[in-house]
């Protein structure tokens, strides 16, 4: 029984380290807000297991959203635009 408890504790610690490393090394552009990266790293650091689980779920949701958006864009033949595309200047004739 104690061996199983140790195995679970080691697995939880390794999961926490993996999530902390992932959150700290992700590019800032993967986070929606300006300070979201710092906030997530602090959440994972100060609430180890719960914070790691929350971050892993958030990351899974973000990944699913990106895949769904890519499928929609592909299915629409490029008619749909990304949010990042709205920030870029539009090319074409300028109104006079």
Secondary structure, 3 states (H helix, E strand, C coil): CHHHHHHHHHHHHHHHHHHHHHHHHCCHHHCCCCCHHHHHHHHHHHCHHHHHHHHHHHHHHHHHHHHHHHHHHHHCCCCCCCHHHHHCCCCCCCCC
